[in-house]
Amino acid sequence: MKQPLLSGYGFSPINRTLDFSTLANFDLRRLFAVINLRSNALIYAAAVPNLGYASVAGSVLTLAYDTSAMNASDPLLVIYEDGGAPLPANASTAAGQADASAKLASILSVLQAQVDLETSIWTDGTAFYVRRESVNEGTQAIAVTFTNPDGSTASVTASSLRPVASDNAITLLTAYFDVKTAGTGYSLGDVVARVVGVNKATTPPTASSAIWLNMTTGAVIAAPAAANIAEVDQNTVVTAPTLAAALGSATDTAATTDAGTFSLIALFKRGLAYWTTYLARVPVLGQALKAASVPVTMASDQGALSVSQVDGTIPSGSPVTLAATANAAFTFDTTGAGSVDIHITAFGGVMLLEQQASDGSNNWQPLPATFISNVGSSQGRTFNTIISAGIWRASVGGKTLRLRNNGATANTFAIVLKASPWSAPSTYIEGGSLVANSSTVTADTSGTIAAGASVAAVTGSTSRQLAIISNTGTNPMQVRFGGAATAAVGHTIAAGANLVLDAKCPTAAINLFSASGTTYSITTG
């Protein structure tokens, strides 16, 4: 039958466990409820949400209820079905009734043993303790005990304890001191503070605690020797005569040194004199003769300065390489030069030679360049783009120029500035015939090819002499003149590559295709 268990179990509040290992043939299905009589809390109840068990290991239950604030010695009422008959066989006999009376008396004794009246938090200034007041219902005796926060018995001196709730009556008084002589925990120049806690709840108020704090390092220190510190004067009174003497008078002469003892007005006059001298040394705006200019001395650690050269190679450390990035550019100044030779030593893809607008804005215009290397059929021909390795020449007139990648390919080159101007020839030889030289670009076209799509990029032109087709995307594409390009028909241009047709250029329409999709740029002329 269901009856309270007075023994045969172990209780660990910290671990939230009930151990029935010493109970013969323990069966979880027979456990109905567990009550903590000290806290009057139901900590286990079968089939009740949040009051069951979290896990079972043999005869050890881990409770769902949080018992961490309880004590292992708390009296528990364990309701357990022992499987016996509702009444013992001898329950009706005098002996049986006496046995029942003894058990009931034992239960009553447990119930009356102790009941908590009050639980509060106390401190002695160094640690916190739980104070419990309990009453024995049988004897009416009140007992006071102290435990640590983990439930273990605490050894305390009652006279040094106070309720934490009374600490709101504590006022902190702080005094600050300058360190004049170094000592343990503090150095010369540190600022230390004495912090005293005054308990206003007592009559008269009493000092409940006091510490010394090094404000410079943040460390708590032992009380410094009085001779090593000096209290900071926080009540300095500046009188009117003292303030007037510090400010000075309008008749004070200018200070003769920066570090001397002078009034503020005297020091201010010294500063004004230097300012007047400085302004006299600053010339008017615009160019002037050396005698009217401010001398400048270069810093001893000044690095090399970039200087434009005439009839010389730039930049320092040539040749230079433009990274394989679309629109990567190298800008250079041609001040004092009439023309420029560009030596392309490693050609990766089409480049543009551009000049900056005369107003210095970020407005760049194509600058024609002539191929002057004695190689190929394009020797002597002028283009709006640089399309091969070799030497290219352009007239610059002292402007700011830049070389810019048209596609995502690397190019290596050196630049030679020349003092004399230069004009492109009016004709060039192609296939044994003289051909008129022209750098006019009639069309620049760019766009996107969708995956698996064919694009009619440029219409046919019988006057076409130049075509530069660039794959500016990340996937290959096919190009075909005349008919539509497909995956199987057309010339493949890899991602970032260019197709340059300048000697014999087809005049039919230019059609493109890309299986995976890409972008393109086409220049015709």
C-alpha positions in Angstrom: 0.0 0.0 0.0 1.1 3.7 -0.3 3.0 4.8 2.7 5.7 7.4 3.6 9.3 6.3 3.5 11.2 7.5 6.4 14.5 6.0 5.3 16.0 4.0 2.4 16.7 6.9 0.2 19.4 9.5 -0.4 18.9 13.2 -1.4 21.5 15.3 -3.2 20.0 18.8 -3.8 23.0 20.1 -5.8 22.7 17.2 -8.3 18.8 17.1 -8.0 18.9 13.4 -7.4 17.0 10.9 -5.3 18.8 7.6 -4.7 16.7 4.5 -3.8 19.5 2.0 -4.1 19.1 0.7 -0.6 15.3 0.1 -1.1 14.7 -3.5 -2.1 13.1 -4.0 -5.5 12.6 -0.3 -6.1 10.0 0.3 -8.9 9.6 3.8 -10.3 6.0 3.1 -11.1 5.3 2.8 -7.3 6.7 6.3 -6.5 3.8 8.8 -6.2 5.2 12.0 -4.7 8.1 13.6 -2.8 7.6 16.7 -0.6 10.3 18.8 1.1 8.8 19.5 4.5 11.3 22.2 5.3 10.6 24.3 2.3 7.0 23.0 2.0 7.7 22.3 -1.7 6.4 19.4 -3.9 9.6 18.3 -5.7 8.2 15.2 -7.4 4.7 14.1 -8.5 3.9 11.4 -11.0 2.2 12.6 -14.2 2.4 16.3 -13.2 4.2 18.6 -15.7 7.6 19.9 -14.5 7.4 17.7 -11.4 8.5 14.4 -12.9 12.0 13.1 -13.5 14.6 14.3 -16.0 16.3 10.9 -16.2 16.6 7.5 -14.4 19.8 5.5 -13.9 18.9 2.2 -12.1 17.4 3.3 -8.8 18.7 6.9 -9.0 16.3 9.6 -10.3 17.4 13.0 -11.5 14.5 15.4 -10.8 13.1 17.9 -13.2 12.5 20.3 -10.2 15.4 22.6 -9.3 16.5 21.6 -5.7 19.9 23.4 -5.7 18.7 25.8 -3.0 17.7 23.0 -0.6 19.8 21.1 2.0 20.6 17.4 1.9 19.4 17.2 5.6 15.9 18.6 4.7 13.2 16.2 5.9 11.4 14.6 2.9 7.9 13.0 2.8 8.2 10.2 0.2 4.9 8.6 -0.8 5.7 5.1 -2.2 3.6 2.0 -2.9 5.4 -0.9 -1.2 3.1 -3.5 -2.8 1.7 -4.9 0.4 -1.8 -5.3 1.5 -3.9 -2.2 2.5 -3.7 -3.3 6.1 -1.2 -5.7 7.7 -2.5 -9.1 8.6 -2.4 -8.2 12.3 -3.7 -4.7 11.9 -6.8 -5.5 14.1 -4.7 -6.8 16.9 -3.5 -4.7 19.8 0.1 -5.3 18.8 -0.6 -4.2 15.3 -2.4 -1.1 16.4 0.5 -0.3 18.7 2.9 -0.6 15.8 0.7 1.7 13.7 0.6 4.2 16.5 4.4 4.2 16.8 4.7 4.8 13.0 2.3 7.7 13.1 4.1 9.2 16.1 7.3 8.9 14.1 5.8 10.7 11.2 4.4 13.4 13.5 7.8 13.8 15.0 9.3 14.4 11.6 6.6 16.8 10.6 7.1 18.8 13.8 10.8 18.6 13.8 11.6 21.9 12.0 9.7 24.5 10.0 11.5 27.4 8.4 10.3 30.8 9.7 12.6 33.0 7.7 15.6 32.8 5.3 17.7 35.8 4.5 21.2 36.7 3.1 23.9 38.1 5.5 27.5 39.2 5.0 30.5 39.9 7.1 32.1 42.1 4.4 34.2 39.3 2.9 31.6 36.6 2.0 27.8 36.0 1.9 25.8 33.5 4.1 22.3 32.1 4.2 20.7 32.7 7.7 17.8 30.3 8.5 15.4 30.7 11.4 13.5 27.4 12.1 11.0 26.4 14.8 10.4 22.9 16.3 6.7 22.5 16.2 6.9 20.1 19.0 8.9 22.2 21.5 8.3 25.6 19.9 12.1 26.2 20.1 13.6 28.6 17.5 17.0 27.8 16.1 19.3 30.1 14.0 21.8 28.5 11.6 24.1 29.8 8.9 25.0 28.0 5.7 27.3 28.8 2.7 25.5 29.5 -0.7 26.2 25.9 -1.7 24.2 24.6 1.3 27.2 23.5 3.5 27.4 24.6 7.1 29.2 27.9 7.6 31.4 28.8 10.5 30.8 32.5 11.3 31.1 35.1 14.0 27.6 36.3 14.6 28.7 39.7 15.9 30.5 40.5 12.6 27.5 39.8 10.4 24.9 42.2 9.0 21.9 41.7 6.6 22.8 42.5 3.0 19.5 44.3 2.8 20.8 46.9 5.3 23.8 47.8 3.1 21.7 50.4 1.3 22.4 52.5 4.5 26.1 52.4 3.7 27.6 55.7 2.3 31.0 55.7 0.7 33.4 58.5 1.5 36.5 58.9 -0.8 39.6 61.0 -0.3 42.4 61.2 -2.9 46.1 61.5 -2.3 49.2 62.1 -4.6 52.1 59.7 -4.1 55.2 61.6 -3.1 57.4 58.6 -2.2 57.0 55.1 -3.8 56.0 52.2 -1.6 54.4 48.7 -1.8 51.7 48.8 -4.5 52.2 52.4 -5.6 54.8 54.5 -7.4 55.8 58.1 -7.5 53.2 60.1 -9.4 50.3 57.6 -8.8 47.0 58.7 -7.3 45.6 56.6 -4.4 42.2 56.8 -2.7 41.0 55.9 0.7 37.4 54.6 0.5 35.5 54.3 3.8 32.0 52.8 4.1 29.9 54.6 6.8 26.8 52.7 8.1 24.2 55.4 8.7 21.8 52.9 10.2 23.7 52.8 13.4 23.6 55.5 16.1 26.0 57.1 15.9 27.1 56.2 12.3 30.0 53.8 12.3 32.7 52.9 9.7 31.7 49.5 8.4 34.7 49.0 6.1 37.7 50.9 4.6 40.1 50.1 1.8 42.9 51.8 -0.1 42.8 51.8 -3.9 45.6 52.7 -6.4 43.6 54.8 -8.9 46.4 54.6 -11.4 46.7 50.8 -11.6 43.3 49.9 -10.3 44.7 47.6 -7.6 43.6 47.4 -3.9 46.7 48.1 -1.7 47.7 48.2 1.9 47.4 51.6 3.7 50.4 53.7 2.6 52.7 55.4 5.1 51.4 58.9 5.9 54.8 60.4 4.9 54.6 58.9 1.4 51.3 60.7 0.3 49.8 64.1 0.3 46.0 64.7 0.2 44.8 66.4 -3.0 43.5 69.9 -2.1 40.0 70.0 -3.6 39.1 73.3 -2.1 41.7 75.7 -3.6 40.3 79.2 -3.6 41.7 81.7 -6.1 41.3 85.2 -4.9 40.7 88.2 -7.3 44.2 89.7 -6.7 45.8 86.3 -7.5 43.7 85.9 -10.7 44.5 89.4 -11.8 48.2 88.9 -11.3 48.1 85.7 -13.4 46.2 87.4 -16.3 48.4 90.5 -16.3 47.8 94.0 -17.6 47.5 95.5 -21.1 50.7 97.4 -20.3 52.8 94.3 -19.7 55.7 94.0 -22.1 56.1 90.9 -24.2 57.6 87.9 -22.6 61.3 87.4 -23.4 61.3 83.5 -23.2 58.7 80.8 -23.5 59.6 79.2 -20.1 59.9 82.2 -17.9 57.5 83.5 -15.3 55.2 86.0 -17.1 51.6 87.0 -17.1 49.3 85.4 -19.7 49.1 88.8 -21.5 52.9 89.0 -21.7 53.1 85.5 -23.2 50.3 86.3 -25.6 52.2 89.4 -26.8 55.2 87.2 -27.4 53.1 84.9 -29.5 51.7 87.7 -31.6 55.2 89.1 -32.3 56.2 85.7 -33.7 53.0 85.5 -35.7 53.7 88.9 -37.2 57.2 87.9 -38.1 55.9 84.7 -39.7 53.4 86.5 -41.8 56.1 88.9 -43.1 58.1 85.9 -44.3 55.2 84.4 -46.3 55.2 85.9 -49.8 52.2 86.8 -51.9 50.6 84.0 -54.0 52.1 83.2 -57.4 55.6 82.7 -58.7 58.5 85.0 -57.5 62.2 85.3 -57.7 64.4 83.2 -55.4 65.1 86.3 -53.3 61.4 86.7 -52.6 60.6 83.0 -52.0 60.6 81.0 -48.8 63.5 78.6 -48.7 62.6 74.9 -48.3 64.9 72.2 -47.1 64.0 68.6 -48.0 63.6 66.2 -45.1 66.7 64.0 -44.4 64.4 60.9 -44.6 62.5 62.0 -47.7 62.0 59.1 -50.1 62.6 59.3 -53.8 60.3 61.7 -55.6 58.7 60.8 -59.0 60.1 63.3 -61.5 59.0 63.4 -65.2 62.0 63.2 -67.5 62.6 64.4 -71.1 64.3 62.0 -73.4 64.4 59.4 -70.7 62.6 56.2 -69.6 59.9 56.3 -67.0 58.9 55.1 -64.5 61.9 54.3 -62.3 62.4 50.6 -62.4 60.9 50.1 -65.9 59.5 48.1 -67.4 56.2 48.2 -65.5 53.4 45.6 -65.6 49.7 46.3 -65.5 47.9 43.5 -63.6 45.5 41.2 -65.4 42.5 43.4 -64.5 40.1 45.2 -66.8 40.6 49.0 -66.6 43.9 48.7 -64.7 45.8 51.9 -65.6 49.2 53.6 -65.3 49.1 57.4 -65.3 52.2 59.5 -66.2 53.0 63.2 -66.7 54.5 64.3 -70.0 55.3 67.9 -69.0 58.1 69.3 -71.2 57.8 66.4 -73.7 56.6 66.7 -77.3 56.1 62.9 -78.0 56.3 59.6 -76.3 57.4 56.1 -77.3 55.6 53.1 -75.6 57.7 49.9 -75.7 55.3 46.9 -75.3 57.6 44.1 -74.2 54.9 41.6 -73.2 51.5 42.0 -74.8 48.5 40.3 -73.2 45.6 42.2 -74.6 44.3 45.4 -76.1 45.3 48.7 -74.3 44.0 52.2 -74.7 46.3 55.3 -74.7 44.3 58.2 -73.3 44.9 61.9 -72.4 43.3 63.8 -69.6 41.1 66.8 -70.3 42.9 70.2 -70.1 40.8 71.2 -67.0 42.3 68.4 -65.0 38.9 66.6 -64.5 38.5 62.9 -64.7 37.6 63.1 -68.4 39.9 61.0 -70.6 39.9 60.9 -74.4 41.5 58.3 -76.7 44.9 59.4 -78.1 45.9 57.9 -81.5 49.3 56.0 -81.5 51.3 54.9 -84.5 53.0 51.5 -84.7 56.6 52.3 -85.7 58.3 48.8 -85.2 59.6 47.5 -88.5 57.6 44.3 -88.2 54.3 43.1 -89.7 51.9 44.7 -92.1 50.8 47.4 -89.6 54.1 49.2 -89.5 53.5 53.0 -89.9 49.7 52.6 -89.3 47.9 54.7 -86.7 45.3 53.2 -84.3 43.1 54.4 -81.5 44.1 51.3 -79.5 47.4 49.5 -78.9 46.9 46.0 -80.3 50.3 44.3 -80.3 53.9 44.2 -78.8 56.4 46.5 -80.3 57.0 50.3 -80.2 54.1 52.8 -80.4 54.6 56.5 -80.8 52.2 59.4 -80.1 52.3 63.2 -79.9 51.6 64.4 -76.4 52.2 68.1 -76.0 53.0 67.9 -72.3 49.7 66.4 -71.2 48.8 63.9 -68.5 48.4 60.4 -70.1 47.5 57.0 -69.0 47.7 53.5 -70.4 44.6 51.4 -69.6 43.8 47.7 -70.0 40.8 47.1 -72.2 40.4 43.5 -70.9 41.5 41.4 -68.0 44.9 40.6 -69.3 48.4 41.7 -68.1 50.7 44.0 -70.2 54.3 44.9 -69.6 55.8 48.1 -71.0 58.3 51.0 -70.7 57.7 54.6 -71.6 60.3 56.9 -73.2 59.5 60.7 -73.2 61.0 62.7 -76.1 61.5 66.5 -76.3 60.7 66.8 -80.0 57.1 66.7 -81.2 56.0 64.0 -83.7 53.3 63.7 -86.4 51.9 60.4 -87.7 52.6 59.7 -91.4 49.7 60.4 -93.8 50.1 56.9 -95.4 51.4 53.5 -94.6 52.3 50.5 -96.8 50.0 47.5 -96.8 50.6 44.6 -99.2 52.9 46.7 -101.3 50.3 49.5 -101.7 50.1 53.0 -100.1 47.1 53.3 -97.9 45.7 56.5 -96.3 46.5 56.6 -92.5 43.5 57.2 -90.3 42.9 56.5 -86.7 39.2 57.3 -86.7 37.1 54.8 -84.8 33.6 54.6 -86.2 31.9 52.4 -83.5 32.5 51.0 -80.0 30.0 48.3 -79.0 29.6 46.4 -75.8 27.0 44.1 -74.3 26.0 40.9 -72.6 25.4 37.4 -74.1 22.9 35.3 -72.2 23.8 31.7 -71.6 23.0 29.7 -74.8 22.1 32.9 -76.8 23.4 34.2 -80.1 23.9 38.0 -80.5 24.1 40.0 -83.7 26.7 42.4 -82.2 27.8 44.6 -85.2 26.2 45.0 -88.7 28.3 44.6 -91.8 30.3 47.5 -93.3 32.2 47.5 -96.6 34.5 50.3 -95.3 35.7 48.4 -92.2 39.5 48.1 -91.9 39.8 47.3 -88.2 38.0 45.0 -85.7 39.0 44.4 -82.1 36.7 41.8 -80.4 37.3 41.4 -76.7 35.7 38.8 -74.4 35.4 40.9 -71.2 33.5 38.2 -69.2 34.4 35.0 -67.4 33.2 32.4 -70.0 34.3 31.6 -73.5 32.4 32.8 -76.6 32.3 32.1 -80.3 32.5 34.8 -83.0 31.4 34.4 -86.7 31.3 36.8 -89.6 28.2 36.7 -91.7 26.1 33.8 -90.3 24.9 33.2 -86.8 27.5 31.9 -84.3 26.7 28.7 -82.4 28.4 26.4 -80.0 29.7 24.4 -83.0 30.3 27.2 -85.5 32.6 30.1 -85.0 36.0 31.0 -83.7 36.4 30.6 -79.9 37.7 33.6 -77.8 38.6 32.7 -74.3 37.5 34.7 -71.3 39.6 37.9 -71.1 41.1 37.4 -74.5 41.0 39.5 -77.7 40.7 39.0 -81.4 42.5 41.8 -83.4 41.9 42.1 -87.2 43.8 45.0 -88.8 45.5 43.8 -91.9 42.7 41.9 -93.6 39.5 42.6 -91.8 36.2 40.9 -92.8 33.4 43.4 -93.5 30.4 41.1 -92.8 28.2 41.3 -89.8 29.8 40.2 -86.5 27.8 37.6 -84.6 28.6 36.1 -81.1 27.5 33.1 -79.1 28.3 31.9 -75.5 27.2 28.6 -74.0 27.5 29.8 -70.4 27.0 33.6 -71.0 29.6 36.4 -70.9 30.1 40.1 -71.8 31.9 41.6 -74.8 33.4 44.8 -76.2 34.0 45.5 -80.0 35.8 48.4 -81.6 35.6 48.8 -85.4 37.2 51.4 -87.7 
